[in-house]
């Protein structure tokens, strides 16, 4: 059953924006030209923590950033209260009561998608989420989260908490994401510049925390907090997937 409601006509603005980021489409242009990202420019920008990202006229002035160091954990969250390692007894057992009442347009299913504005896999699933929302009684709620590289940078020292145990994940993702895009028939290209200012390519050095995946301090990040806030604002305005497929209402 295809539904045509204001909420389900979500196929036209957060999808264009997400897609534009992922395939490198300019969001808009201005008279001021942003420099071409080259290996030489990236080497210069990544030479120390004292460098500053070039001014990008597409990015508006932002309010103060949230504190990202050592975010608090909610020990009463379902995944913690029901955690089972088959050694210790879980604090709680069982699963949420399943829904049994009929799904209708006025009483749809709800799905929460925890979305990273940098994740290639968030982008790759987008067309299927739009189809799910547009063709079935399912409301898709986007729950934006900060990417792991900026969730905690340990006091601005550049080492993103928890990331360095994933030494092979980044090169694997650089191959896997375009491959998945080809398999799914979804155009894919990593954005340039990256939404996060981070040493992405180790060059001819042995990859390690001192020369690779080094993340510039949050206060110097030029894009990620802006695009994540934009996604949060879209969700609060009930645009949800709208912002990715067409201009906001």
Beta strands, then each sheet from edge to edge (+ up, - down):
strand 1: 109-116
strand 2: 138-145
sheet 1: 1+ 2+
end
